[in-house]
Amino acid sequence: MSNQAPIKNRASKDPSMLDSVIPLVSLVIMLTASVGYFSDNSSFGPNQIALLLAMGIAIVIGLKNGYQWEGIEKSIIKGISISLGAVLILLTVGALIGTWLLSGTVPTMIYYGLQIIDPSWFYAACCIVCGIVAMSIGSSWTTAATVGVAFIGISNGFDMSTAVTAGAVISGAYFGDKLSPLSETTNLAPAVAGSELFDHIRYMLWTTIPSISITLILFLIIGFNHSSSNIENTGSIETLTSTLEATYDISVVNLIPLLILLVLAFKKMPAFPAVAIGAIIGAIWSGIFQQDLILSMAKEGVSNTTANITVIWTAFFDGIVVNTGNQEIDKLLSRGGMSSMLNTIWLVICALSFGAVLEHLGMLAKFVESILKTAKSVGSLITSTILTCIGTNLITADQYMAIVMPGRMFKAEYQRRGLHPTVLSRTLEDSGTITSPLIPWNTCGAFMFGALALTSYDYIFYCFFNLINPIIAVIYAYSGFKIKKLTSDQCD
């Protein structure tokens, strides 16, 4: 047998603009068709197939340009590996929701929330409370999965819009996350841009405070309009509170798992172990304080020990199913479990695979190269950065990528034009961080869907803070207001 020389890989070439556009246009068409044909169910499979088909189109173009399958496959695996941290958090959040529903932690938050919050300022209160919690712990995800879930339940009691409530929760959570020195994205943006953390936070106040102020005004207007048209509607509140009292042992003690989780997050414990500990504590609380509920959910004829083990164990992986006789309340309380997050994880994996292929094939770099050619003024440069961050969120489906990639690509250009690094770091946050939960297949959008049981198609138009903040940033960019320049010493 003769030794045959290995076949050399032919050199790959950069994609043309047409090459880069085709997969994106294909994806937009298929996602539009997905929503048109499947509406609210589009995130339960149709969107995933659209992402995979668009990825296949990109791969065909890449092979045409000389890229080898082995390299493309490695890029897909690398893209999926980026999501593994988010996958672990998603699974533990599913377990946490299940055990906290069983332990009475979430129902107790709903119960007391109905007592102290008035419908007229409910949406604004959601936004403010979530903002304070997120700022304290530095995590929009943890905030949405805990107090956010409770606010969704409270909105049902008030017969208010769950979509608007989700918008208020997400607006507040991202406002607090954005200004928290404990937040990963708040630390990541200045690290990429070369600015100092607290300078970055102070500089963000100029775009963030006007945005949240307008947001709160809008939520107050919506809340007052709802209150004036539903003054006599107290039946749903009384029904929910009485049902909660009949189903659970309601007590402030049930809130201890929430307090422990917030302390762990404040102490900067990583999200995965912190949420996992919260889920375990919820399970322990279930066995101590909700024996009647556990025994009612167990199979007939089993011992108390078997009942506790099987019901609590099931809460971790498959959530709980509550039968109160009221279909709407049952739907509210019957959820959670790791299995409830599997569809979300499927969506995240498909989206990150698509983004990884486009990055590997040079299609993302092609867009940025064309953008820089047209960004002549400072206003257009900042606006281009914002659009690039939003586009990266759409394509790569990850907010960290939407900060790191544009940050790396635009950093030299900002410096060349004499702009202070805080201008770039603020712009990255005003767009990359803020817009991520608005995209259904983005890790953040998928997480919010899994935690709040609503798709971004439901809440997107009510995430006022997330929509207003990029607009404020563009207005500042073109007006020149609070656009910080490098001093002569810094230029040197």
C-alpha positions as CSV (number, residue, x, y, z in Angstrom):
1,M,0.0,0.0,0.0
2,S,1.6,3.3,-1.1
3,N,1.7,6.3,1.2
4,Q,-0.5,9.0,-0.2
5,A,0.1,12.6,0.6
6,P,-2.8,14.3,2.5
7,I,-5.0,16.4,0.4
8,K,-4.5,20.1,1.2
9,N,-7.4,22.2,2.2
10,R,-8.0,24.9,-0.4
11,A,-7.7,28.4,0.9
12,S,-10.9,30.0,2.1
13,K,-11.9,33.4,1.0
14,D,-13.7,36.2,2.7
15,P,-17.5,36.3,2.2
16,S,-19.0,38.9,0.0
17,M,-21.7,41.2,1.3
18,L,-24.3,39.1,-0.6
19,D,-22.9,36.0,1.0
20,S,-23.4,37.6,4.4
21,V,-26.8,38.9,3.8
22,I,-28.4,35.7,2.4
23,P,-28.5,33.7,5.7
24,L,-29.8,36.7,7.6
25,V,-32.6,37.5,5.1
26,S,-33.5,33.8,5.0
27,L,-33.7,33.7,8.8
28,V,-35.9,36.8,8.9
29,I,-38.3,35.4,6.3
30,M,-38.5,32.0,8.1
31,L,-39.0,33.6,11.6
32,T,-41.7,35.8,10.1
33,A,-43.4,32.8,8.6
34,S,-42.9,30.9,12.0
35,V,-44.8,33.6,13.9
36,G,-47.4,33.9,11.1
37,Y,-48.2,30.2,11.0
38,F,-47.7,29.2,14.7
39,S,-48.2,32.5,16.6
40,D,-47.6,32.0,20.3
41,N,-46.3,28.5,19.7
42,S,-43.5,29.7,17.4
43,S,-40.9,29.4,20.2
44,F,-41.8,25.7,20.8
45,G,-40.0,24.4,17.8
46,P,-40.7,26.4,14.6
47,N,-38.1,29.2,15.5
48,Q,-35.5,26.5,16.3
49,I,-36.0,24.9,12.9
50,A,-35.8,28.3,11.2
51,L,-32.4,29.0,13.0
52,L,-31.1,25.5,12.0
53,L,-32.2,26.0,8.3
54,A,-30.6,29.4,8.2
55,M,-27.4,28.0,9.7
56,G,-27.5,25.3,7.0
57,I,-27.7,28.0,4.3
58,A,-24.7,29.8,5.9
59,I,-22.7,26.5,6.0
60,V,-23.4,25.9,2.2
61,I,-22.1,29.4,1.5
62,G,-19.0,28.8,3.7
63,L,-18.2,25.5,1.9
64,K,-18.5,27.4,-1.4
65,N,-16.0,29.9,-0.1
66,G,-13.5,27.2,0.8
67,Y,-14.2,26.6,4.5
68,Q,-13.9,23.0,5.6
69,W,-16.6,21.2,7.5
70,E,-14.2,20.3,10.4
71,G,-13.6,23.9,11.2
72,I,-17.3,24.8,10.9
73,E,-18.2,21.9,13.2
74,K,-15.6,23.0,15.8
75,S,-17.1,26.6,15.7
76,I,-20.6,25.1,16.3
77,I,-19.3,23.1,19.3
78,K,-17.6,26.2,20.6
79,G,-20.7,28.3,20.2
80,I,-22.8,25.7,22.1
81,S,-20.2,25.5,24.9
82,I,-20.6,29.2,25.5
83,S,-24.3,28.5,26.5
84,L,-23.5,25.8,29.0
85,G,-23.3,28.2,31.9
86,A,-26.7,29.6,30.9
87,V,-28.1,26.1,30.5
88,L,-27.1,25.2,34.1
89,I,-28.7,28.3,35.4
90,L,-31.9,27.7,33.4
91,L,-32.2,24.2,34.8
92,T,-31.6,25.3,38.4
93,V,-34.1,28.2,37.9
94,G,-36.7,25.6,36.7
95,A,-36.0,23.6,39.9
96,L,-36.2,26.7,42.0
97,I,-39.6,27.7,40.7
98,G,-40.9,24.2,41.3
99,T,-39.7,24.0,44.9
100,W,-40.6,27.6,45.7
101,L,-44.1,27.0,44.5
102,L,-44.3,23.8,46.6
103,S,-42.8,25.5,49.7
104,G,-45.2,28.4,49.5
105,T,-42.4,31.0,48.9
106,V,-43.9,32.3,45.7
107,P,-47.5,32.0,46.8
108,T,-46.6,33.9,50.0
109,M,-45.1,36.7,48.0
110,I,-48.2,36.8,45.9
111,Y,-50.5,36.8,49.0
112,Y,-48.7,39.7,50.7
113,G,-48.3,41.6,47.5
114,L,-52.0,41.6,47.0
115,Q,-52.4,43.1,50.5
116,I,-50.0,46.0,50.2
117,I,-49.9,47.0,46.5
118,D,-52.6,49.1,44.9
119,P,-53.6,48.4,41.2
120,S,-53.2,52.1,40.3
121,W,-49.4,52.0,40.9
122,F,-48.8,48.3,40.5
123,Y,-46.8,48.4,37.3
124,A,-44.6,51.2,38.5
125,A,-44.1,49.3,41.8
126,C,-43.1,46.2,39.9
127,C,-40.5,48.2,38.0
128,I,-39.1,50.0,41.1
129,V,-38.9,46.8,43.3
130,C,-37.2,44.8,40.6
131,G,-34.8,47.7,40.0
132,I,-33.8,47.8,43.7
133,V,-33.4,44.0,43.9
134,A,-31.4,43.8,40.7
135,M,-29.2,46.7,41.7
136,S,-28.6,45.0,45.1
137,I,-27.6,41.6,43.7
138,G,-26.4,42.5,40.2
139,S,-28.6,39.9,38.4
140,S,-31.6,40.6,36.2
141,W,-32.1,36.8,35.8
142,T,-32.4,36.1,39.5
143,T,-34.6,39.1,40.0
144,A,-37.0,38.0,37.3
145,A,-37.1,34.3,38.4
146,T,-37.9,35.3,42.0
147,V,-39.8,38.6,42.7
148,G,-40.7,38.7,38.9
149,V,-42.6,35.4,39.1
150,A,-44.4,36.7,42.2
151,F,-45.5,39.9,40.4
152,I,-46.9,37.8,37.5
153,G,-49.0,36.0,40.1
154,I,-50.1,39.3,41.8
155,S,-51.1,40.7,38.4
156,N,-53.5,37.7,38.0
157,G,-55.1,38.6,41.3
158,F,-55.6,42.2,40.3
159,D,-56.9,41.0,36.9
160,M,-54.2,43.1,35.3
161,S,-52.2,42.4,32.1
162,T,-49.4,39.8,32.6
163,A,-47.7,41.2,29.5
164,V,-47.5,44.7,30.9
165,T,-46.3,43.2,34.2
166,A,-43.6,41.3,32.5
167,G,-42.5,44.5,30.7
168,A,-42.4,46.3,34.1
169,V,-40.4,43.4,35.7
170,I,-37.9,43.3,32.8
171,S,-37.6,47.1,32.7
172,G,-36.8,47.3,36.4
173,A,-34.5,44.3,36.4
174,Y,-32.4,45.6,33.6
175,F,-32.3,49.1,35.0
176,G,-30.9,47.7,38.3
177,D,-28.6,45.3,36.6
178,K,-27.2,48.0,34.4
179,L,-26.2,50.2,37.3
180,S,-25.0,47.5,39.7
181,P,-21.3,47.2,40.3
182,L,-22.0,43.5,41.0
183,S,-23.4,42.9,37.5
184,E,-21.3,40.8,35.1
185,T,-22.3,43.0,32.1
186,T,-21.6,46.2,34.0
187,N,-18.1,45.0,34.6
188,L,-17.6,43.5,31.2
189,A,-18.4,46.6,29.2
190,P,-15.7,48.9,30.7
191,A,-13.3,46.0,30.6
192,V,-13.7,45.7,26.9
193,A,-13.8,49.4,26.2
194,G,-10.9,50.3,28.5
195,S,-12.8,52.5,31.0
196,E,-13.0,52.4,34.8
197,L,-16.0,50.7,36.4
198,F,-17.4,53.5,38.5
199,D,-16.7,56.2,35.9
200,H,-18.7,53.9,33.5
201,I,-21.6,53.7,36.0
202,R,-21.7,57.4,36.7
203,Y,-21.5,58.2,32.9
204,M,-24.4,55.7,32.3
205,L,-26.7,57.7,34.6
206,W,-27.1,60.4,31.9
207,T,-28.9,58.0,29.6
208,T,-30.3,55.6,32.3
209,I,-32.1,58.1,34.6
210,P,-34.1,59.8,31.8
211,S,-35.1,56.4,30.4
212,I,-36.3,55.0,33.7
213,S,-38.1,58.2,34.5
214,I,-40.1,58.1,31.3
215,T,-40.7,54.4,31.8
216,L,-42.2,54.9,35.3
217,I,-44.5,57.7,34.0
218,L,-45.8,55.4,31.3
219,F,-46.4,52.6,33.8
220,L,-48.2,55.0,36.1
221,I,-50.4,56.2,33.3
222,I,-51.3,52.6,32.3
223,G,-51.9,51.7,36.0
224,F,-54.2,54.6,36.7
225,N,-56.2,53.9,33.5
226,H,-56.6,50.3,34.6
227,S,-57.6,51.3,38.1
228,S,-60.2,53.8,37.0
229,S,-61.9,51.2,34.7
230,N,-61.8,48.4,37.3
231,I,-62.7,50.1,40.6
232,E,-65.3,47.5,41.5
233,N,-63.3,44.5,40.4
234,T,-62.2,42.9,43.7
235,G,-63.6,39.5,43.2
236,S,-60.6,38.0,41.6
237,I,-58.3,39.3,44.4
238,E,-60.5,37.8,47.1
239,T,-60.8,34.5,45.2
240,L,-57.0,34.2,44.8
241,T,-56.2,35.2,48.4
242,S,-58.7,32.8,49.8
243,T,-57.5,30.0,47.5
244,L,-53.9,30.6,48.6
245,E,-54.9,30.5,52.2
246,A,-56.8,27.2,51.7
247,T,-54.0,25.6,49.7
248,Y,-50.9,26.7,51.5
249,D,-49.8,27.5,55.1
250,I,-49.1,31.2,54.4
251,S,-46.5,32.7,56.7
252,V,-43.6,35.2,56.5
253,V,-41.4,32.2,57.3
254,N,-42.0,31.1,53.8
255,L,-40.0,34.1,52.6
256,I,-36.7,33.0,54.2
257,P,-35.6,31.0,51.1
258,L,-35.9,34.3,49.1
259,L,-33.9,36.2,51.7
260,I,-31.2,33.6,51.7
261,L,-30.9,33.7,47.9
262,L,-30.7,37.5,47.9
263,V,-27.9,37.4,50.5
264,L,-26.0,34.8,48.5
265,A,-26.3,36.9,45.4
266,F,-25.3,40.1,47.3
267,K,-22.2,38.2,48.5
268,K,-21.3,37.6,44.9
269,M,-21.8,33.9,44.9
270,P,-22.1,32.8,41.2
271,A,-25.7,32.4,39.9
272,F,-25.6,28.6,39.4
273,P,-24.7,27.5,43.0
274,A,-26.7,30.4,44.5
275,V,-29.9,29.4,42.7
276,A,-29.3,25.7,43.3
277,I,-29.0,26.4,47.1
278,G,-32.2,28.4,46.9
279,A,-33.9,25.5,45.2
280,I,-32.7,23.0,47.9
281,I,-33.8,25.3,50.7
282,G,-37.2,25.6,49.1
283,A,-37.4,21.8,49.1
284,I,-36.5,21.7,52.8
285,W,-39.1,24.4,53.5
286,S,-41.7,22.3,51.6
287,G,-41.2,19.3,53.9
288,I,-41.3,21.4,57.0
289,F,-44.2,23.9,56.3
290,Q,-46.4,22.4,53.6
291,Q,-47.2,18.9,54.7
292,D,-50.9,19.1,54.0
293,L,-50.2,20.1,50.4
294,I,-47.6,17.4,49.9
295,L,-49.9,14.7,51.2
296,S,-52.7,15.9,48.9
297,M,-50.4,15.7,45.9
298,A,-49.0,12.3,46.6
299,K,-50.4,9.0,45.4
300,E,-53.0,7.4,47.5
301,G,-51.9,4.7,50.0
302,V,-48.3,5.7,50.2
303,S,-46.5,6.5,53.5
304,N,-45.7,10.0,54.6
305,T,-42.1,9.4,53.9
306,T,-42.7,8.2,50.4
307,A,-45.1,11.1,49.8
308,N,-42.5,13.7,50.8
309,I,-39.7,12.1,48.8
310,T,-41.7,11.7,45.6
311,V,-43.5,15.0,45.6
312,I,-40.4,17.1,46.5
313,W,-38.2,15.1,44.1
314,T,-40.8,15.7,41.3
315,A,-40.8,19.4,42.1
316,F,-37.1,19.6,41.2
317,F,-37.4,18.0,37.7
318,D,-41.1,18.4,36.7
319,G,-42.5,21.1,38.9
320,I,-45.9,20.8,40.7
321,V,-49.5,20.5,39.7
322,V,-52.0,22.1,42.0
323,N,-55.7,21.3,41.9
324,T,-57.8,24.0,43.6
325,G,-60.9,23.8,41.4
326,N,-60.1,27.2,39.8
327,Q,-58.6,26.7,36.4
328,E,-56.8,30.1,36.2
329,I,-55.3,29.7,39.7
330,D,-54.2,26.1,38.9
331,K,-52.5,27.4,35.8
332,L,-50.7,30.1,37.9
333,L,-49.5,27.7,40.6
334,S,-48.8,24.6,38.4
335,R,-45.4,25.1,36.8
336,G,-41.7,24.8,37.3
337,G,-39.2,22.0,37.2
338,M,-36.1,21.4,35.1
339,S,-38.2,19.9,32.3
340,S,-40.0,23.2,31.8
341,M,-36.7,24.8,30.7
342,L,-35.8,22.2,28.1
343,N,-37.6,24.0,25.2
344,T,-35.8,27.2,26.2
345,I,-32.4,25.4,26.2
346,W,-33.2,24.0,22.8
347,L,-33.8,27.5,21.5
348,V,-30.6,28.8,23.0
349,I,-28.5,26.0,21.5
350,C,-29.9,26.5,18.0
351,A,-29.4,30.3,18.2
352,L,-25.9,30.2,19.5
353,S,-24.9,27.6,16.8
354,F,-26.2,29.9,14.1
355,G,-24.3,32.9,15.5
356,A,-21.1,30.8,15.9
357,V,-21.2,29.8,12.2
358,L,-21.7,33.3,11.0
359,E,-18.8,34.5,13.1
360,H,-16.5,31.7,11.9
361,L,-17.3,32.3,8.3
362,G,-16.4,36.0,8.6
363,M,-20.0,37.2,7.9
364,L,-20.2,39.3,11.1
365,A,-16.9,41.0,10.4
366,K,-18.1,41.8,6.9
367,F,-21.1,43.8,8.3
368,V,-18.9,45.8,10.7
369,E,-16.4,46.6,8.0
370,S,-19.2,48.0,5.8
371,I,-20.6,50.0,8.8
372,L,-17.3,51.7,9.6
373,K,-17.1,52.9,6.0
374,T,-20.4,54.8,6.3
375,A,-20.0,56.1,9.9
376,K,-18.5,59.5,9.1
377,S,-19.7,61.6,12.2
378,V,-19.5,60.9,15.9
379,G,-23.3,60.5,15.9
380,S,-23.3,58.0,13.1
381,L,-20.4,56.1,14.8
382,I,-22.3,55.7,18.1
383,T,-25.5,54.9,16.3
384,S,-23.7,52.3,14.2
385,T,-22.3,50.8,17.4
386,I,-25.8,50.6,18.9
387,L,-27.2,48.9,15.7
388,T,-24.2,46.5,15.6
389,C,-24.9,45.5,19.3
390,I,-28.6,44.9,18.5
391,G,-27.6,43.0,15.4
392,T,-25.1,40.9,17.3
393,N,-27.9,40.1,19.9
394,L,-30.1,39.0,17.0
395,I,-27.4,36.9,15.3
396,T,-25.3,35.4,18.1
397,A,-28.2,35.3,20.6
398,D,-26.0,36.2,23.5
399,Q,-25.7,39.5,25.4
400,Y,-22.0,38.9,26.3
401,M,-21.2,38.5,22.6
402,A,-23.2,41.7,21.9
403,I,-20.8,43.5,24.3
404,V,-17.5,41.9,23.5
405,M,-17.6,41.6,19.7
406,P,-18.7,45.2,18.9
407,G,-16.4,46.5,21.7
408,R,-13.4,44.9,20.2
409,M,-14.4,46.0,16.7
410,F,-15.1,49.6,17.5
411,K,-12.5,50.4,20.2
412,A,-9.7,51.5,17.9
413,E,-12.1,53.7,15.9
414,Y,-13.4,55.5,19.1
415,Q,-9.9,56.2,20.2
416,R,-8.9,57.4,16.7
417,R,-11.7,59.9,16.8
418,G,-10.7,61.2,20.3
419,L,-13.7,59.7,22.2
420,H,-13.3,58.7,25.8
421,P,-13.6,55.0,26.5
422,T,-16.6,55.6,28.7
423,V,-18.5,56.6,25.6
424,L,-18.0,53.2,24.1
425,S,-18.7,51.3,27.3
426,R,-21.9,53.2,27.9
427,T,-23.0,52.6,24.3
428,L,-22.3,48.9,24.6
429,E,-24.6,48.8,27.7
430,D,-27.2,51.1,26.2
431,S,-27.7,48.6,23.4
432,G,-26.0,45.2,23.9
433,T,-27.3,44.7,27.5
434,I,-30.6,46.4,27.2
435,T,-32.0,44.8,24.0
436,S,-31.1,41.2,24.8
437,P,-34.4,40.2,26.5
438,L,-36.4,41.6,23.6
439,I,-35.2,38.8,21.2
440,P,-37.0,35.5,21.7
441,W,-34.0,33.3,20.7
442,N,-31.5,35.3,22.6
443,T,-30.3,33.6,25.9
444,C,-31.9,36.5,27.9
445,G,-35.2,36.5,25.9
446,A,-35.4,32.7,26.2
447,F,-34.7,32.9,29.9
448,M,-37.4,35.5,30.5
449,F,-39.8,33.3,28.5
450,G,-38.9,30.3,30.7
451,A,-39.1,32.2,34.0
452,L,-42.2,34.4,33.4
453,A,-44.0,31.9,31.1
454,L,-44.5,34.6,28.5
455,T,-42.9,35.0,25.1
456,S,-41.1,38.2,24.2
457,Y,-43.8,38.7,21.5
458,D,-46.2,39.2,24.5
459,Y,-44.1,41.7,26.5
460,I,-41.7,43.4,24.0
461,F,-43.8,46.5,23.5
462,Y,-44.1,47.0,27.3
463,C,-40.4,46.8,28.1
464,F,-40.3,50.6,27.9
465,F,-36.9,51.1,29.6
466,N,-35.3,48.6,27.1
467,L,-36.9,50.4,24.2
468,I,-36.3,54.0,25.3
469,N,-32.7,53.7,26.5
470,P,-31.2,53.1,23.0
471,I,-33.3,55.9,21.6
472,I,-32.0,58.3,24.3
473,A,-28.4,57.2,23.5
474,V,-28.9,58.0,19.8
475,I,-30.4,61.4,20.6
476,Y,-27.3,62.2,22.8
477,A,-25.0,60.9,20.0
478,Y,-26.3,63.3,17.3
479,S,-26.8,66.3,19.7
480,G,-23.3,65.9,21.2
481,F,-24.8,66.0,24.7
482,K,-22.6,64.3,27.3
483,I,-20.3,62.8,24.6
484,K,-17.0,62.8,26.5
485,K,-13.8,63.5,24.6
486,L,-10.2,62.5,25.4
487,T,-8.0,65.2,26.8
488,S,-4.7,66.0,25.2
489,D,-2.9,64.0,27.9
490,Q,-5.1,61.0,27.4
491,C,-4.6,61.1,23.6
492,D,-0.9,60.9,24.2
